[in-house]
Amino acid sequence: MIQSAKSRFSKDDREWLEPDGLGGFASGTVSGVRTRRYHALLLPATTPPTGRMALVNGFDAWVEVAGVRIALTSQRYHADVLSPDGAERIEAFTHEPWPTWVYRLAPGVAVQQEIVVPDGQPSVIVRWTLIERPTEGAVRLVVRPFLSGRDYHALHRENVNCRVDPQVSGDIARWRLYDGVPDIVSRANGVYHHDPVWYRNFLYTAERDRGLDDTEDLLSPGTLTFDLTGADAVWMLSSGAHTATADLVATADALRAYERTRRAVFAGALERAADAYLVTRGEGATIVAGYPWFTDWGRDTFIALRGLCLATGRYDEARSILLEWSNAVSLGMLPNRFAEAGEIPEFNSVDASLWFVVAVGELVDAAEAGRASLHAADRDRLLVAVTGILEGYSAGTRFGIRLDDDGLLACGEPGVQVTWMDAKLGDWVVTPRIGKPVEVQALWLSALAFASRWDARWQVASERGRASFASTFWNPDGQCLYDVVDVDHVPGRVDRLFRPNQIFAVGGLGDSLLDPDRTRIVVDAVERRLLAPLGLRSLAPGEPGYASHYLGGPRERDGAYHQGTVWPWLLGPFVQAWLAAHGNTDEARQEARARFVAPLLAHLEEAGLGHISEIADGDAPFTPRGCPFQAWSVGELISARLQTASGRFGAGSVPAR
């Protein structure tokens, strides 16, 4: 239901998401007012999971009862004009099993609205039901769609090139707004009346707050009119060359029933959320890093995979994703995202390849423990990719990545961001971290330890690196670990900023590189200085450059992104390290569950409903920011919940899609 009056999250702040399993989605707010350029009813991926286009942005809807017109919807226009007043009539809302509203129109008159996106096809179904009807008289529903046909990152303007006339046949209206844009196919059990009108200057407040262009014009080609007195109103939208093959209502009912059954299989809200990010790529699968603006990124994929797939028992999908990426190793590196047609792959990530090795290691562990099936040929393919990564890094590769004489991994060069703290605006790299970053060493030594299990030649490098790590990274003055040593490749120069990256070296990857006493000191310091309700701060308050809030235009936000902003995905590694440092007893798990996991579980009902945000402000009230639906945030919460429940990783069970 809609949040209580005490909630600090308004109906505009709380967002719903309906993904289609192909990279496309429908999304919006509880109020129905679009606040982002990405909020849309039909937004498919034309080259799954990429090439997203906003085709149908939304609609106005109203009900006519006894000659009185009553709005169901609201739009925000330039100068913050809100019209009409339908949002005020929302009596109830739930996002489970899909977004559903109840509108109270008058005493004894109420309408329910549902939006369902079927899995595996670029379509959306909107259904209106008269759940309380007047004692006499007809109830008519009128819907006016808003169309654009634009790239989902862009904005639309009124223009003479937009084709407003549809092809109409039976219950189908088909628009081809522009060349190169997929058809919009509309089916409805109502009557279409052609009445093209441009609606101008829709205002998107989330874009305004981000310092970006924030207004657009949309075409409304006409209206759909339904008699709600006799039957539900059903409207189905699809993109591309879809044609009618069966009765509309029967088709919509079957898809709705299938979706209800499919979603009911998942064990709970987090497992359903995890499913949103697992999408089709070619003949295989991949992970969308986040909605609404991310696609599939290497680093995000391998981190998120551990929670979304391995911790939930979706081993087949994990294997498919890792095999898909295994073919992309080049000079020991994996690209930070898949290159689309005509693009040059981006290899500006030192850790994406190492996270791949971690994920492969955990899949192999699951197979050896009998939890996962991994054919010998697939295992060999994955280990060949792992070997290629280690050999490439050892020999030296792009962006100054090379194995140093001390067994540690150096990386970075001016003007390039290669770690996960990768904010860059123009030529400004906010956190360059050139040298030997602490989490990169933890990942590197973890990769060497895994490879040593089946190839003895990596044992020497592993032992040399571990032997030098503690003496190289221990900061005796701060009683913590340096964030980077040999800064700018200058031997002995250190970065003393207190950041969360050190958590990976003290148990965040399952094995501490320090002795137990120092491990506990570091974990306690991270908890004391970095822990916030929704995760770990990226820089401790009081450190030079600390940014308490993620606000303003692109420069201000990029400058704060890794300078104090809270990251929920770091909670998983933190909980793993905290439990190891505190004995991993039943009492410790209970405490960790209450103190660290519970606040994130509560966040499922706040910003991106049923999901976890990308980031949050570093200072109270720790407002969630960034992408409201983030894969690795959800994945690491699943991991943390599992760790605090059973004390071991990878024991979940969720049926595959």
Secondary structure, DSSP 8 states (H G I E B T S, - for coil): ----TT-S--TTT-EEEEE-SSS-EEEEETTS---STT-EEEE-EEETTEEEEEEEEEEEEEEEETTEEEE---EEEGGGEEES-GGGGEEEEE-SSS-EEEEEEETTEEEEEEEE--TTSSEEEEEEEEEE--SSS-EEEEEEEEEEEEETTS-----TTS----EEETTEEEE--STTS--EEEEESSEEEEEEEEEEEEE-HHHHHTTS--EEEEEEEEEEEEETTTS-EEEEEEESS----S-HHHHHHHHHHHHHHHHHTSSSHHHHHHHTTEEEETTEEEE--EETT---BHHHHHHHHIIIIITTT-HHHHHHHHHHHHTT-BTTB--SB---TT---B---SSHHHHHHHHHHHHHHHHHTTSS---HHHHHHHHHHHHHHHHHHHH--GGG-EE-TTS-EEB--TT---SS---EETTEES----BEEHHHHHHHHHHHHHHHTT-THHHHHHHHHHHHHHHHHEETTTTEE-SEESGGG-TT-EE----GGGGGGBTTTSSBSS-HHHHHHHHHHHHHHHEETTEEESS-TTSTT--S---SSHHHHHHHTTTT-EEGGGHHHHHHHHHHHTT--HHHHHHHIIIIIHHHHHHTTTSBTTS--SEE-SSTT--EES-SEEHHHHHHHHHHHHHHHHSSSS-------
